[in-house]
Amino acid sequence: MNIIHPKYEEDVYGWATHTAELLRMKKMSEVDFENIIEEIEALGRSEKHELINRLALVIMHLLKCQYQPEKRTRSWDLTIEEQREQSQLCLEISPSLKRQLDEVLRKAYKIGKIKALKETELDKSIFPQQCPYTFEEIMDDAFYPEPR
């Protein structure tokens, strides 16, 4: 019986399980290293992307709390709490991301600001160019910015 070896381009799941089996059996000459390298790099990018997105949600809600305090709801508070926890989990799973916090925070602020603008319909000029919150403030359960 001839075993079909799935190709990466045709069946990623089949390729991944087959490749894992080849690695377990230490059949290195049959392993598709080029695509393994791409997948590992993509995994790292997705971890960073997830942290950026989680922080962007915190920032969006902090901006909404600061610039539209009269509309603040329990839902906003719970979203901030949840996304802080999710962000912390991202950093526990991938602690090396802490070395990239400046870049992560810069990107998260850009995204969070866009999301806040979309939800509040406030003028773009109302929000600061740079993130007004430190990473420590963003992650601090007790921190909420003063209303403007």
Protein Blocks (a to p, Z undefined) as FASTA:
>chain_A
ZZddddfklommlmmmmmmmmmmnopaklpcfklmmmmmmmmmmmmmmmmmmmmmmmmmm
mmmmmmmmmlpcfklmmmmmmmmmmmmmmmmmmmmlmmmmmmmmmmmmmmmmmmmmmmno
pafklpcfbdcbdfklmmmmkbccddZZ
